């Protein structure tokens, strides 16, 4: 350690110039980061309806390069859904949790940046000390009246008042601090992308629950209409039995059918209540104070702008998070490499000290010192090498995770396209089955009323119609749910340009975002 006890002429300017030179000449060790290159698939998705000659019931939005923007749920053109989605971003507690995680990551960036600057501390003190009466140097000799000398020991006390100001600084010669800041900035960007991914997940969940409720309302209407029809069939069967045209077993069959359908109609309320409660929790409300009006679902999935495959890498927040994670891992490698190089620490101390309070702040009471020290590890049993290898392996693992995330994203989009496209055709086919079942029931009812067929044939027709209606309703709900899943797979209305930059995550947030809620 080198310590300067005397202040040569021009020392202050010389030290400042040296420090500035060290700052400017400092280099950043470690590998330079390059975003991974991923080859996008063909210009058109394999499962896009435009790739099939016969596609019925659903198409993608035109032009082909269009993409979702902003409030994606508005493409479903439902005012109640729009109102619920608007409440989600404000009141959803999961989104708030991810937001606070993002705020924490931003604070860590500012913590890392503080290492750029020196640490200054002041420790004023006042002490009063007394030496032992038996200590050497405190012997006093006195002459008595008889001329003899006597020895006595008296206690010596002293005061000391000190006001030191200490400063220390470690210049970032090898980029350790810079890489630490970058790693924190990238981590904050990952947190921002995670926030957007969570927001999209909650939005999609709300939309799916909403359409599930609409499907349950539609199913309830199917059951209500079936109960009404079965009630009329029971009344007719009783009338025929009372007139001797039919037997009692037909009445029992009609009663059994009606009671079974009534039980099914009652059961529909369970799923609807559960979905309604789930939406209440999503928008931050108590389920006991929230309800959604009954409204059967009558809409089909709208045309969804899917864009081209190459856009997907810029539209998925989870892909952005995976890429920023790689960038942070690369910065960690640089931090590990910096351990191979020496550390320089500059320190300075100055202030006042005096044994008298009155002279504490007088000019002669001043003191100062400046110094510099260099430290270098000469043996660590392979610790630094293993640390570098550790972070290199972490980077490679993050690279594999990124590529897997990209592959999964393309799979989800292709799955969503196939599901919506195929379900649209299946729904139309099932609608034809429902129409045929209705005709079948009318014919059987007429044959039964004319005494041609027994009531069991009417019962079979009734069961067939109800089963086909239930299947159609299930397909319609699935079609809407898969449409929402496709929107989610496309990234919603998010775009990578909305990801905050390293400079933005470094800025101090407004006071309103750091106030503790009571």
C-alpha positions in Angstrom: 0.0 0.0 0.0 1.3 3.4 -1.0 0.4 6.3 1.4 1.3 10.0 0.8 1.8 11.8 4.1 2.9 15.1 2.6 1.1 17.1 0.1 3.4 18.0 -2.8 2.6 20.9 -5.0 -0.1 20.1 -7.5 -1.0 16.8 -5.8 -4.8 17.3 -6.1 -4.7 18.0 -9.8 -2.2 15.2 -10.4 -4.4 12.7 -8.6 -7.5 13.8 -10.5 -5.7 13.6 -13.8 -4.5 10.1 -12.9 -7.9 9.0 -11.9 -9.4 10.4 -15.1 -6.7 8.6 -17.1 -7.6 5.3 -15.3 -11.3 5.8 -16.1 -10.7 6.5 -19.7 -8.2 3.7 -20.2 -10.3 1.0 -18.4 -11.3 -1.9 -20.6 -14.1 -4.4 -20.5 -12.9 -8.0 -20.4 -15.0 -10.9 -21.4 -16.9 -11.9 -24.6 -18.8 -9.4 -26.6 -22.5 -10.2 -26.7 -24.2 -11.0 -30.0 -27.9 -11.8 -30.1 -28.6 -15.3 -31.3 -29.5 -15.8 -34.9 -32.7 -17.9 -35.4 -33.9 -18.9 -38.8 -37.6 -18.2 -39.1 -39.9 -20.7 -40.9 -41.3 -20.1 -44.3 -43.2 -16.9 -45.2 -46.5 -18.4 -44.3 -47.6 -20.6 -41.4 -48.1 -24.2 -42.3 -51.5 -24.4 -40.7 -52.8 -21.0 -42.0 -56.2 -21.3 -43.7 -54.6 -19.7 -46.8 -52.6 -22.9 -47.2 -55.7 -25.0 -47.7 -58.0 -25.1 -50.7 -61.2 -25.8 -48.7 -61.5 -23.8 -45.6 -64.9 -23.1 -44.2 -66.1 -21.1 -41.2 -63.0 -19.2 -40.4 -60.3 -17.1 -42.2 -57.4 -15.0 -41.1 -57.4 -11.2 -41.3 -56.0 -9.5 -44.4 -53.5 -8.3 -45.4 -51.3 -11.2 -44.6 -48.7 -9.1 -42.9 -51.2 -7.5 -40.4 -50.7 -8.1 -36.7 -52.5 -7.6 -33.5 -52.1 -4.3 -31.8 -52.9 -2.8 -28.4 -56.1 -4.1 -26.9 -56.3 -7.4 -28.8 -59.6 -8.5 -27.1 -61.5 -5.8 -29.0 -61.4 -7.9 -32.1 -64.1 -10.1 -30.4 -66.4 -7.1 -30.4 -68.0 -7.7 -27.0 -68.5 -4.6 -24.8 -68.7 -6.7 -21.6 -65.4 -8.4 -22.3 -63.8 -5.0 -23.1 -65.0 -3.6 -19.8 -63.7 -6.6 -17.8 -60.3 -6.5 -19.6 -59.9 -2.8 -18.7 -60.3 -3.6 -15.0 -57.8 -6.4 -15.2 -54.7 -4.3 -15.7 -55.6 -2.1 -12.7 -56.8 -4.6 -10.1 -55.2 -8.0 -10.9 -53.0 -8.9 -8.0 -50.7 -11.2 -10.0 -50.0 -8.4 -12.4 -49.2 -6.1 -9.4 -46.8 -8.7 -8.0 -44.9 -8.9 -11.3 -44.9 -5.1 -11.5 -43.3 -4.8 -8.1 -40.8 -7.5 -9.1 -39.9 -5.2 -12.0 -39.6 -2.2 -9.7 -37.2 -4.3 -7.5 -35.1 -5.1 -10.6 -34.9 -1.4 -11.5 -33.7 -0.6 -8.0 -31.0 -3.2 -8.3 -29.7 -1.5 -11.4 -29.3 1.7 -9.5 -27.6 -0.2 -6.7 -25.1 -1.6 -9.2 -24.5 1.9 -10.7 -23.5 3.3 -7.3 -20.2 1.3 -7.6 -19.1 3.8 -10.3 -18.7 6.5 -7.6 -16.5 6.8 -4.5 -17.8 6.0 -1.0 -17.6 8.9 1.4 -18.2 8.6 5.1 -17.8 10.8 8.2 -17.4 9.5 11.8 -17.2 12.4 14.3 -16.1 11.4 17.8 -15.3 12.9 21.2 -13.4 10.8 23.8 -12.2 11.4 27.3 -9.5 9.1 28.6 -7.5 8.8 31.8 -4.2 7.0 32.3 -3.7 4.7 35.3 -2.1 6.4 38.4 0.4 3.5 38.4 1.5 4.1 34.9 5.1 5.2 34.3 5.8 8.8 33.9 3.2 10.0 36.4 5.5 10.1 39.5 5.7 13.5 41.2 8.2 14.3 44.0 7.4 16.8 46.7 9.6 18.4 49.4 8.2 18.3 52.9 8.8 20.7 55.8 11.4 18.3 57.2 13.3 18.5 53.9 12.5 14.9 52.9 11.0 14.1 49.5 7.8 12.1 49.2 6.6 10.5 46.1 2.9 10.5 45.0 1.2 9.3 41.8 -1.6 11.3 40.3 -4.0 10.3 37.4 -3.5 12.0 34.0 -6.6 12.5 31.8 -6.9 13.9 28.3 -9.7 14.7 25.7 -9.7 14.1 22.0 -12.2 15.6 19.5 -12.0 14.1 15.9 -13.9 14.9 12.7 -12.6 12.6 10.0 -13.9 12.4 6.4 -12.9 9.2 4.6 -13.3 8.5 0.9 -12.4 5.3 -1.0 -12.9 4.4 -4.7 -12.1 1.4 -6.8 -11.8 2.5 -10.5 -13.5 0.1 -12.9 -10.3 -0.8 -14.8 -11.5 -4.1 -16.2 -15.2 -3.5 -16.7 -16.4 -5.4 -13.6 -18.8 -2.7 -12.6 -19.9 -2.0 -16.1 -20.7 -5.7 -16.6 -22.5 -5.8 -13.3 -24.6 -2.8 -14.3 -25.3 -4.4 -17.7 -26.3 -7.7 -16.0 -28.7 -5.8 -13.7 -30.1 -3.8 -16.7 -30.7 -7.0 -18.7 -32.3 -8.6 -15.6 -34.6 -5.6 -15.3 -35.6 -6.1 -19.0 -36.3 -9.7 -18.3 -38.5 -8.7 -15.4 -40.3 -6.2 -17.7 -40.9 -9.0 -20.3 -42.1 -11.3 -17.6 -44.6 -8.6 -16.5 -45.9 -8.4 -20.0 -46.1 -12.2 -20.3 -48.0 -12.4 -17.1 -50.4 -9.6 -18.2 -51.0 -11.4 -21.5 -51.7 -14.7 -19.6 -54.2 -13.0 -17.3 -55.9 -11.3 -20.2 -56.2 -14.6 -22.1 -57.5 -16.4 -19.0 -60.2 -13.8 -18.5 -61.3 -14.0 -22.1 -61.4 -17.8 -22.0 -63.5 -17.8 -18.7 -65.8 -15.2 -20.3 -66.5 -17.3 -23.3 -66.9 -20.4 -21.1 -69.7 -18.5 -19.2 -71.3 -17.6 -22.5 -71.1 -21.2 -23.5 -72.7 -22.3 -20.2 -75.5 -19.8 -20.8 -76.0 -21.2 -24.2 -76.1 -24.7 -22.8 -78.6 -23.6 -20.1 -80.8 -22.3 -22.9 -80.5 -25.7 -24.7 -81.5 -27.5 -21.5 -84.4 -25.1 -20.9 -85.8 -25.6 -24.4 -85.4 -29.4 -24.0 -87.2 -29.3 -20.6 -90.0 -27.4 -22.2 -90.3 -29.8 -25.1 -90.0 -32.9 -22.8 -92.8 -31.4 -20.6 -95.1 -31.1 -23.6 -94.2 -34.7 -24.7 -95.0 -35.9 -21.2 -98.4 -34.2 -21.2 -99.1 -35.7 -24.6 -98.1 -39.2 -23.4 -100.3 -38.9 -20.3 -103.2 -37.8 -22.5 -102.8 -40.8 -24.8 -102.5 -43.1 -21.8 -105.6 -41.8 -20.2 -107.5 -42.3 -23.4 -106.2 -45.8 -23.7 -104.1 -45.2 -26.8 -100.7 -45.7 -25.0 -99.6 -47.7 -22.0 -98.2 -46.6 -18.7 -94.6 -47.5 -19.5 -94.5 -44.7 -22.1 -95.6 -42.2 -19.3 -92.8 -43.5 -17.1 -90.3 -43.2 -19.9 -91.4 -39.6 -20.6 -91.2 -38.7 -16.9 -87.7 -40.3 -16.6 -86.5 -38.3 -19.6 -87.9 -35.0 -18.3 -86.4 -35.6 -14.8 -83.0 -36.4 -16.2 -82.9 -33.3 -18.4 -84.0 -31.1 -15.4 -81.1 -32.5 -13.4 -78.7 -31.7 -16.2 -80.1 -28.2 -16.4 -79.5 -27.7 -12.7 -75.9 -29.0 -13.0 -75.0 -26.3 -15.5 -75.1 -23.7 -12.8 -72.0 -25.2 -11.1 -69.5 -24.5 -13.9 -71.0 -21.1 -14.6 -70.6 -20.1 -11.0 -67.0 -21.3 -10.9 -66.1 -19.4 -14.0 -67.8 -16.2 -12.7 -65.9 -16.5 -9.4 -62.6 -16.9 -11.3 -63.2 -13.8 -13.3 -64.0 -11.9 -10.1 -60.6 -12.9 -8.6 -58.9 -11.9 -11.9 -60.2 -8.4 -11.7 -59.5 -8.1 -8.0 -63.1 -8.3 -6.7 -64.7 -10.5 -4.1 -66.8 -13.2 -5.8 -69.7 -12.5 -3.5 -70.0 -9.0 -4.9 -69.6 -9.8 -8.6 -71.9 -11.2 -11.3 -72.1 -11.4 -15.1 -75.5 -11.1 -16.8 -76.8 -14.2 -18.5 -76.3 -14.0 -22.3 -76.0 -17.1 -24.5 -73.1 -17.2 -26.9 -74.1 -16.6 -30.5 -70.8 -15.4 -32.1 -68.0 -17.2 -33.9 -64.3 -16.4 -33.7 -63.4 -13.3 -35.7 -60.6 -13.1 -38.4 -57.4 -12.9 -36.5 -54.4 -11.1 -38.0 -51.6 -13.6 -37.6 -48.9 -11.8 -39.6 -45.9 -13.7 -40.9 -43.6 -16.2 -38.9 -40.6 -13.8 -38.9 -42.6 -11.3 -36.8 -43.2 -13.8 -34.0 -39.7 -13.3 -32.6 -40.5 -9.7 -32.0 -44.0 -10.2 -30.7 -43.6 -12.7 -27.9 -42.6 -11.3 -24.4 -41.3 -14.8 -23.3 -38.9 -14.8 -26.3 -37.7 -11.3 -25.4 -37.2 -12.5 -21.8 -35.2 -15.5 -22.9 -32.9 -13.4 -25.1 -32.3 -10.8 -22.4 -31.5 -13.6 -20.0 -28.7 -14.7 -22.4 -27.4 -11.1 -22.5 -27.2 -11.1 -18.7 -25.4 -14.4 -18.7 -22.9 -13.0 -21.1 -22.3 -10.0 -18.8 -21.8 -12.5 -15.9 -18.9 -14.1 -17.9 -17.2 -10.7 -18.1 -17.5 -10.2 -14.3 -15.9 -13.6 -13.8 -13.0 -12.7 -16.2 -12.4 -9.5 -14.3 -11.3 -11.5 -11.3 -8.1 -12.4 -13.2 -6.9 -8.8 -13.1 -5.6 -6.7 -10.2 -7.9 -4.3 -8.3 -6.8 -0.7 -7.6 -8.3 1.1 -4.6 -7.8 4.9 -4.1 -8.4 6.3 -0.6 -8.2 9.6 1.1 -8.8 10.9 4.6 -9.0 14.4 6.0 -10.5 16.3 8.9 -9.8 17.9 12.2 -8.7 16.6 15.6 -7.8 18.4 18.8 -7.5 17.8 22.5 -9.5 21.0 23.1 -13.1 21.5 22.0 -12.4 25.2 21.5 -9.6 24.5 19.0 -11.4 21.6 17.3 -12.1 23.3 14.0 -9.0 25.5 14.0 -6.7 25.4 11.0 -3.7 23.8 12.9 -6.0 20.9 13.9 -6.3 19.7 10.4 -5.0 16.4 9.2 -5.1 14.5 5.8 -3.7 11.5 4.0 -4.1 10.0 0.5 -3.1 6.5 -0.6 -3.5 3.8 -3.2 -3.3 0.1 -3.0 -3.2 -2.7 -5.6 -4.3 -6.3 -4.9 -3.9 -9.3 -7.1 -4.7 -12.9 -6.3 -1.7 -15.1 -7.1 -3.2 -18.5 -6.1 -6.8 -19.6 -5.7 -6.6 -23.3 -6.5 -8.5 -22.9 -9.8 -11.4 -20.9 -8.3 -11.5 -18.2 -11.1 -11.2 -20.7 -13.9 -14.0 -22.8 -12.5 -16.1 -19.6 -12.0 -15.7 -18.6 -15.7 -16.5 -22.2 -16.8 -19.6 -22.0 -14.6 -20.9 -18.9 -16.2 -20.0 -20.1 -19.7 -22.1 -23.2 -19.1 -25.0 -21.0 -17.8 -24.8 -19.0 -21.0 -25.0 -22.1 -23.1 -27.9 -23.4 -21.1 -29.7 -20.0 -21.6 -29.0 -20.3 -25.3 -30.6 -23.7 -25.5 -33.6 -22.4 -23.4 -34.0 -19.5 -25.9 -34.0 -21.7 -28.9 -36.5 -24.1 -27.2 -38.7 -21.1 -26.4 -38.7 -20.0 -30.0 -39.6 -23.5 -31.2 -42.4 -23.8 -28.6 -43.7 -20.4 -29.8 -44.0 -21.6 -33.4 -45.5 -24.8 -32.3 -48.2 -23.0 -30.2 -49.1 -20.8 -33.2 -49.3 -23.7 -35.6 -51.4 -25.6 -33.0 -53.7 -22.7 -32.5 -54.2 -22.2 -36.3 -54.9 -25.9 -36.8 -57.3 -26.0 -33.8 -59.4 -23.0 -34.9 -59.4 -24.0 -38.6 -60.4 -27.6 -38.0 -62.9 -26.8 -35.3 -64.6 -24.3 -37.5 -65.2 -27.0 -40.1 -66.2 -29.5 -37.4 -68.6 -27.0 -35.9 -70.4 -26.6 -39.2 -70.6 -30.3 -39.6 -72.0 -30.7 -36.1 -74.6 -28.0 -36.8 -75.8 -30.1 -39.7 -76.1 -33.0 -37.3 -78.2 -30.9 -35.0 -80.4 -29.9 -37.9 -80.9 -33.5 -38.9 -81.6 -34.5 -35.3 -84.3 -31.9 -35.1 -85.9 -33.3 -38.2 -85.6 -36.8 -36.9 -87.4 -35.8 -33.7 -90.2 -34.1 -35.5 -90.8 -37.2 -37.7 -90.7 -39.6 -34.8 -93.1 -37.4 -32.8 -95.5 -37.5 -35.7 -95.2 -41.2 -36.1 -95.8 -41.7 -32.4 -98.8 -39.4 -32.3 -100.3 -41.4 -35.3 -99.6 -44.7 -33.4 -97.0 -46.0 -35.9 -94.0 -46.1 -33.6 -93.7 -46.6 -29.8 -92.6 -43.8 -27.5 -89.2 -45.4 -27.0 -88.4 -44.2 -30.6 -89.3 -40.7 -29.6 -87.1 -41.0 -26.6 -84.1 -42.1 -28.7 -84.7 -39.1 -31.0 -84.9 -36.7 -28.0 -81.6 -38.1 -26.6 -79.9 -37.9 -30.0 -80.9 -34.2 -30.4 -79.8 -33.2 -26.9 -76.5 -35.0 -27.3 -75.8 -33.3 -30.7 -76.7 -29.9 -29.2 -74.4 -30.5 -26.3 -71.6 -31.5 -28.6 -72.2 -28.4 -30.8 -72.1 -26.1 -27.8 -68.9 -27.7 -26.6 -67.3 -27.2 -30.0 -68.4 -23.5 -30.1 -66.8 -22.9 -26.7 -63.6 -24.7 -27.7 -63.5 -22.7 -30.9 -63.6 -19.4 -29.0 -61.1 -20.7 -26.4 -58.7 -21.8 -29.1 -59.0 -18.4 -30.8 -58.0 -16.7 -27.6 -55.1 -19.2 -27.2 -54.0 -18.3 -30.8 -54.0 -14.7 -29.9 -51.9 -15.4 -26.8 -49.5 -17.6 -28.9 -49.1 -14.6 -31.2 -48.1 -12.4 -28.3 -51.3 -10.4 -28.1 -50.8 -6.8 -29.0 -47.3 -6.6 -27.6 -44.1 -5.8 -29.6 -40.5 -5.9 -28.6 -40.2 -2.1 -29.2 -42.3 -1.7 -26.0 -39.5 -3.4 -24.0 -37.8 -0.7 -21.9 -34.3 0.2 -22.9 -31.3 -0.1 -20.5 -31.4 3.6 -20.0 -35.1 3.5 -19.1 -34.8 0.8 -16.5 -31.9 2.8 -14.9 -34.0 5.9 -14.4 -35.4 6.6 -10.9 -39.2 5.8 -10.9 -41.7 8.5 -9.7 -42.5 8.7 -6.0 -46.0 7.3 -6.6 -44.6 4.0 -7.7 -42.4 3.6 -4.7 -44.9 4.5 -2.0 -45.9 1.7 0.4 -49.6 1.0 0.3 -51.4 0.6 3.6 
